[in-house]
């Protein structure tokens, strides 16, 4: 057995280091295979916009608690110790304590209005979260379909490139026999270069689509997303009138505006409450203990129960100005609500007509694909009989590949149109 020398040990060490770093690099690069439902689930869980909306919802819950705090009494405990020297004939020290309990009985309706505003604000934020989920679901679907289409496009360009290379190789052979001119060969070479560029561009489109998925799913840059499956769907019949009625009733954007209108109305009540009386009940207990250097102790304690009523008589028309501002906000909220409803109806109709158009394109693409597949069967039969060349058969296969891509494009347009329609109508939050 050959003895292992120090040179061999060094070589083994270098190989071990190379394998270690190779494994480290591959560990950093990771491909994630996702279905559409899995991608949507990850986005709704990890997307930054969704997380921000959830935090706003938690803030709204805390505001309700803050408003309700005025329903409960406030308790304040104060204790002090003082030591007085040089003022009296004898130095004195004192210990005192005070317990104060205050309970708001009435504040012109401000407390109840503040609680209602907190509840409406929570409803508005919940509707905003639902609306953000709709937007994220649509964005993920759109990005996922883009990724699928980009993969189809890159595969088609690869087949076109392979076919073009075979044609160029055939032309080179014919050129060698003098059957093709130099100009025709150069033109074919230029066309081949364009096909190569188109293929490289399609690969970049795949990378761009994958980067978009990473952003939506909040994934690290080194992770590559691969879409699992194809453009799978079931065609469905949609009644426009029913969709409009359902959207106007349940769409999160409209629910959010409804809550904002309610908030504006309660702000009017709060403004009016500025001119109403405030009633406060209070109980105070005081205790003190004075001690001089002679040892004489003086204890004193007492309590006070009081009802305090304050009523602003004149504030320079400040309340009147606040009421006018609040009423203006109500009108503004109502106008925004009406405007949004009209815009929503337009978006739904536009999405519906786009969906119908995509269905027509889909039927046309299906017929085109069937025609070229039948033509391919005929070409295969002719090839077996020796009527056409292998290159002619490859051309027939390429025409089918192009027709399949056109079908995939029609699938993509239909699914995106359907996703837009779902978003416009408020769809089901997944």
N, C-alpha and C positions, 0 to 999 in steps of 0.2 A: 504494500500500500504506500502510495506516495506521501511523503511527509508534508504537512501544511506549513509553509514558510510565512514569515512576517509579511511578505508581499501579497500572499494569498489572503491573509487576515485583513489587510488593508482593502483589498478588492471586495471582500465579503462585507466589510463595514460600509463601504461606499454604496454597494447594492442595497444594503439594509436601510440606509438613510434615504436613498432614492425611492424605495418602496414605501417608506413611512410617509414621505412628503406626497407621493402619488396618492396614497390612501387618504391623506389629509385633504388634498385638493378635491378628490372625488366626494369626500364627505361634505365639503362645503357646497358642492353642486348637487342639486336635488331636483328630480322631476316629479311633479305631482299630477296624477291622473284624476280628473274630476268629471262627474256628471253635472248636468245643469242644476239639478236640485241640490247637490252637494255644494256647488259654487254659491248658490243663493243663500244656503244655510250659513256658510262661512262669512259671507258679506254681512248678513243681518246680525251676526255675532261680533264681528271684529272691525267692521268699517268705522272709520273715525267719525264720520258725520252721524251715524247711528248712535255711537257712544256719546257724542255731544248732546244729541237730542234726549237721550236717557238721563243725562245729568240735569238737563233743564227740567225734566219731569220730576226728578228728586227735589230740585229747588222749589218747584210748585207745591209739592207736598209740605215742605218746610214752611212756606208762606201761609198755608192754611193753619198750621199749628201756631204760627206767629199771630195771626188774626184772632184765633180762639183764646189766646193768652189773656186778653182783656176781660174774658168772662170770669176769670178766677181772681180771688183777692191777692193783693200784694202784701208781703210781710217783710218789715225792715227791723233789724235788731241793731241797736247802737249801745256801746258801752265805753266809758271813759274813766280815767284816773287822773287827778290833778293834785299837785302839792304846792301850796301857796306859802311863801316865806317873805317876811319883812313888810307885809301890808297890814296885818292885824297885830294886836298886842301879843298874840300867840300864833305860832305857825300852825297852819291847818292843811289837812289833806282830805280829799273827797273822792268817793267812788260813786258813779252814777250809771244808770242803765235806762234804756227806753225801748219798748216794743211798740211798733206802729203797724196797724193792719188797715189797709185801704181797699174798698170795694166799689168799683164803678157800677152805678145803678142805671144810669141813662146818659147817653151822649148824642142825642139827636138822631139815633139810628146809624151812627157811623160804624159801630162794632159789627152789627148784623150785615151791613153793606160790605164791610171789609172782608168778612168771612165768605160772603157770596162771591166777591171778586176773586178771592183765593181759589174757590172751587171752580169758577169759570176759567181762571187762568190755568188750573190743572187740566180741565177739559180741552182748552186750546192747545196746551203743550202735548197732550196725548194725541190729539188729532194731527198736530204737526209731526209727531213721531210716526204715526201711521202713514202720513203723506210722504215723509222721508223714506220710509220703507218701500212704498210704491215706486219712488224714483230710483232707489237702489236696485230693486228687483228688475226694473226696466233696464237700467244701465248694465247690470250683470248679464241679462239676457242678450242685450245688444252686443256687448263685448264678446260673449260666448259664441254667438252666431257669427260675429266677425272673424273670430279665431277659426271656426269650422270652415267658413268660406275661404279664408286665406290659405288654409291647408289644401282645400280643393284646388284653389288657383295655382298654388305652387306645384301640386302634383300634375296639373294640366300642363303647366309650362315646362315641367321636366319631360313629359311625354312629347311635347312639341319640339323641345330641344333634341331629344333622342331621334325623333323622326327627321328633323332638319339635318342632323349630322349624317344620318344614313343617306339622305338625298345628296348631301354635299360629297360624301365618299363615292357615291355612284357617279356623280357629275365629274369628279376628278378622274375616275377611270375612263369615262367617255372622252374627257379632254385629252387624256394620254393617247387615245386612238384618233384624235382629231375630229371627233364628232360634235364637240361643243367649243364655242369661241372663248377666247380669253376674257372678253367683256362679260359674258354670261357667267363664267366661273367666278369672276371678281364680284359680280352682283350677288351671287349665291353666298359667297363668303361674307359679304357685308350683311346680308339678311341673317346669316347664322350668328354674327356678332350681336345683332339686335335681339335675336331670340335669347342668347346667353344673358344679355343685360336685363331682359324682361324676367328671366328666371331668377336672377340675383335679386331683382326688385321684389319679386313675389316672396322670396325667402325673408327679406327685410320686413315685408308686410306681416308675415307670421310672427316675427320677433316683436313688432310694434303691438300687435294684438295681444301677445302674451304679456308684454309690459303693462298694457292697460288692465288686464285681468289682475296682475300683481297689485296695482294701485287700489282697485276696487275691493280686493280681498285682504288688503293690508298685509301682503306677503313680502318677504325679503327679496332683494333684487336677484340673489343667486338662485332662487327657486324658479323653475320653469313649469308653467302650467300647460298640460296637454288636455284637450277636450276629448271626452270619451263619448263614442256614439256618433250618430249622424243627425240629419234634420228630421227627427221623428215627431209626428203630430197626427192628430185626427181632425179632419175638417169639421167645422161646427156651424150651424145656422144661428144667425144673430138677428134679433128683432130690434131695430133702431129705436122705436118708441119706448119699448120696455127698458132698454139700456139707458135712455135719457131719464126716465122716471126714477130708476134705481140710483143713477148717479146723483141727481138733484136731491135725493133723499139721504144717501149714505156716503157721499164722497168726503174724505177727510178734510180736503181744503175748504169745503163749505161748512163742515162742522167747526173747523177752527174759526171761520169768520162769524158763525153764529155765536160762539163763545165770546169773541171780541166785541160784538154788538151788545151782549149782555153786560160785559165789563164796562163799556161806555155808559150804559144806562145806570149802572150802580155808581159810577163816578159822579153822575148828576145828583144822586141821592146824598152822596158824601158832601158834595158842594153845598147842597141845601141845608145839611145838618150844621154847617158853620153858624147859622143864625138861630139855632135851637139851644135850649138850656142843657147844661151838664149837671148831673146829680151824682154826688160822691158821698159814700158813707165811710166813716173812719172811727177807729178805736185806738187810743194811745194809752199806754201804761208807763208811768215814770217812777223810778225808784232812785233815792240818793242816800248816801251815808257819809256824814262829815265827822272827822276826828281831829281834835286839837292835841297839842303836845301835853296838855294837862290830863288827857285821857277822857275828856268829856265827849260822848257820842251823841250825834243828832241824826236820827233816822226819819226819813220822810218818803212816803210813796202815795201815789194817787193815779186815777185813770180818767180819761176824757172820752166821751162818746159824742160824735157830731155828725150832722148831715149838712153837707155843703152844696149850695146851688149857685151856679154861675150862669149868667145869661147875657151874651153880648148885645148891647142896645144899638150901638152904631159903630161900624168899622170902616167908614169912608167908602161904602159900596164895594168893598173887597169881595164879599160873598157873592154879590150880584154879578161881578165880573167873572168869578170862578164858575158860577152856574152857566153863564153864557158860553164860556169856553167848553164846558162839559157837554152842553147841548150841541155845540158845533162838532165835537168829536163823535157824538151819536149820529149826526147826519152824515159825517164823513164815513163812518163805519158802515152805515146802510148803503151809501153810494158804492163803496168798495165791494160790498156783498153783492149788489145788483150787477155791477160790472163783471165780477168774477163768474157769476152764474151764466151771463151771456157768453163770456169767453169760453167757459167750460162746454156749453152747448155747441159752440162753433168747433172746438177741438174734437168733440165726440163725433160730430157729423163728418169732419175732415178725415178723422181716423177711420171711420166706417167706410167712406167712399174709397180711401186708399186700400182698405182691406178687400173690398170687392174687386178693385182693379188688380190687386195681386193674385186673387183667385183666378181671374181670367188669364193672366200671364202664366199661372201655374198649369192650367189646362192646356194652353198652347205648347208649353215646354214639354209636357208629358207626351203630347202627340208627336212633337218633333223627335223626341228620344226614341219613341216606338218606331218611327219611320227609319231612322238611321240604324237601329238594332236589326230591323228586318233586312236592310241593305247589307249589313255586315254578314248576316247568315248567307245571303246570296253570294257575297264576295268569297266567303269561305268555301262554298260549294264550287265556285269557279276556279279557286286556287287549287283545290284538290283535283280538278279536271285539267289543270295546266292552262287555263284560259288567261289568267292574270298572273302577274309576278308577285313575289313576296312583298315587294315594296308597295304595290297596289293594295295588298291586303293590310299592310301597316297603315296606309292612308285611310282605309275604311275604318280601322280600329280607332285612329285618331279622331275621325269625324264623330264616332260614337262617344269618345272621351269628351269632345267639345260639347256635344249635345247633353251629356251627363252633367257637365259643369253648368250649362245653361239651365238645366233642371235644378241643380243645387242653388243657383242664383235665384231662381223663381221661389224655391223653398225658403231661402233666406229672406227675400222680400216679403213673403207671406207671413213668416214667423215674426219678423220685426214689426210689420203692420199690425199683427194681432197683439203683440206686446204693447204697442202704442195705444191700441184700442183699450186694452185692459187697464193701462195707466190712466187714460182719459176718463174711463168710466168708474175708476176707483177700485177696480179689481178686488180680489180677496187677498188680504194681507197674509203672506206665507210665514 
